[in-house]
Amino acid sequence: MATLERRDKTNYYLDLAETVAQRCTCLRRHYGAVIVKDDEVISTGYVGAPRGRANCSDLGYCLREKLSIPRGERYELCRSVHAEANAIISASRRDMIGATLYLVGREVSTGKYIENAMSCSMCKRLIINAGIAQVIIRDDADRYRVLDVEDWVRDDESLRGVMGY
């Protein structure tokens, strides 16, 4: 009887985030997030409109796509709450302090993993204030990047262009 190789723990949690992303209602990108602390899932989140509002998938269009807004710009025009934010909203801060957030994103049009996926600046602020210690982002089915949230605190991107960066 052959033994099956067991999935490593990091990819296991990234696989969960990828499954969560299947609930997304965004027409451009599907992201799923899972917050884990002490080997226990604290919360999950996916991209979708605020409760009670119509999702882009219900409306049949994405305003940012209609306006040809590039990735990483003009998030205020997006109807959705990001996966990281939804996961944070669903958890208690005391449970998130020192936790890890696992994040997976796929392009809707191609199904491919999002190249160089990264939390937006607003989600980074939420992650910092939630007390999350690290973010792990999937690059492909087996590879990922581990990011130390403390680096985001030290490298304050909100000061770029203001302080001579």
C-alpha positions in Angstrom: 0.0 0.0 0.0 1.5 3.3 -1.1 1.6 6.2 1.4 0.4 9.5 0.2 2.8 12.4 0.8 1.3 14.8 3.3 0.9 18.5 2.2 3.1 20.8 4.2 1.3 23.1 6.7 1.9 26.4 4.9 0.5 25.1 1.6 -2.3 23.5 3.5 -3.4 26.9 4.8 -2.8 28.5 1.4 -5.0 25.8 -0.1 -7.7 26.8 2.4 -7.3 30.4 1.3 -7.6 29.4 -2.3 -10.9 27.5 -1.5 -12.2 30.6 0.3 -11.4 32.7 -2.8 -14.0 30.6 -4.7 -16.7 32.6 -2.9 -15.4 35.9 -4.4 -17.9 38.1 -6.4 -15.3 40.3 -8.1 -15.1 40.0 -11.9 -11.4 40.8 -12.1 -9.5 39.0 -9.3 -10.4 36.4 -6.7 -8.6 36.6 -3.4 -9.0 34.5 -0.4 -7.5 35.1 3.1 -7.2 32.9 6.1 -5.9 34.1 9.5 -4.2 31.4 11.6 -2.8 31.5 15.1 -1.3 28.6 17.1 -2.2 26.2 14.3 -5.9 27.2 14.5 -8.0 29.0 11.9 -9.2 32.2 13.4 -11.2 33.6 10.4 -11.5 33.7 6.6 -12.3 36.4 4.1 -12.9 36.8 0.4 -13.5 39.7 -1.9 -17.1 40.9 -2.1 -19.4 43.9 -1.8 -20.5 45.1 1.7 -23.4 43.1 3.1 -26.7 44.0 1.5 -25.1 45.7 -1.5 -25.1 44.3 -5.0 -21.9 42.5 -6.0 -20.2 43.1 -9.3 -21.0 39.5 -10.2 -24.7 40.4 -9.7 -24.4 43.7 -11.6 -22.5 42.1 -14.5 -19.8 44.7 -14.6 -16.8 46.1 -12.8 -16.5 49.9 -12.7 -12.7 49.8 -12.4 -12.6 47.5 -15.5 -15.0 49.7 -17.4 -12.7 52.7 -16.7 -9.5 50.7 -17.5 -8.1 51.5 -14.1 -4.8 49.5 -13.6 -4.1 47.2 -10.7 -3.2 49.0 -7.5 -4.9 52.3 -8.3 -8.2 54.0 -7.4 -9.5 51.4 -4.9 -12.1 53.9 -3.8 -14.0 53.1 -7.0 -14.2 49.4 -6.1 -17.5 48.1 -4.7 -15.7 45.3 -2.8 -14.2 44.8 0.6 -10.9 43.0 0.2 -10.3 39.5 1.4 -7.8 40.6 4.1 -10.2 43.2 5.5 -13.1 40.7 5.6 -10.9 38.2 7.5 -9.9 40.9 10.0 -13.5 42.1 10.4 -14.5 38.6 11.3 -11.9 38.1 14.1 -11.1 39.4 17.5 -7.9 41.5 17.8 -6.7 39.4 20.7 -6.9 36.3 18.5 -5.0 38.1 15.7 -2.0 39.3 17.7 1.0 37.3 16.5 -1.1 35.5 13.9 -0.3 34.7 10.2 -2.5 35.8 7.3 -2.4 33.4 4.3 -3.4 35.1 1.0 -4.1 33.6 -2.4 -5.1 35.5 -5.6 -6.1 34.4 -9.1 -7.0 36.4 -12.2 -10.6 35.7 -13.2 -9.9 36.0 -16.9 -7.1 33.4 -17.0 -7.4 31.5 -13.7 -3.6 32.1 -13.2 -2.1 33.1 -9.9 -1.7 36.8 -9.6 1.9 37.7 -10.3 3.6 39.5 -7.4 0.4 39.6 -5.4 0.5 41.9 -2.5 -1.9 43.5 0.0 -2.9 47.0 -1.0 -1.8 49.9 1.2 -5.1 50.1 3.1 -5.1 46.4 3.8 -1.5 46.6 5.0 -2.6 49.3 7.5 -5.4 47.0 8.7 -3.0 44.0 9.0 -0.5 46.1 11.0 -3.2 47.4 13.4 -4.7 43.9 13.8 -1.4 42.8 15.3 -0.8 40.1 12.6 2.9 39.2 12.5 3.3 37.8 9.1 1.6 37.4 5.7 2.2 34.5 3.4 1.3 35.0 -0.2 1.0 32.2 -2.8 3.0 32.6 -6.0 2.1 29.2 -7.6 0.7 25.9 -6.5 3.6 25.2 -4.2 5.7 28.3 -3.9 5.0 31.3 -1.7 6.6 34.4 0.0 6.7 35.0 3.7 6.5 38.7 4.6 7.2 40.1 8.0 4.6 42.7 8.9 7.2 44.6 11.0 8.9 45.4 7.7 5.8 47.2 6.6 5.9 49.3 9.8 9.5 50.3 9.2 9.1 50.9 5.4 6.2 53.3 5.7 5.1 53.5 2.0 2.7 56.3 2.9 5.8 58.6 3.3 7.2 57.8 -0.2 7.3 61.0 -2.3 6.7 63.1 0.9 10.0 62.4 2.7 12.3 62.2 -0.4 11.9 58.5 -1.0 
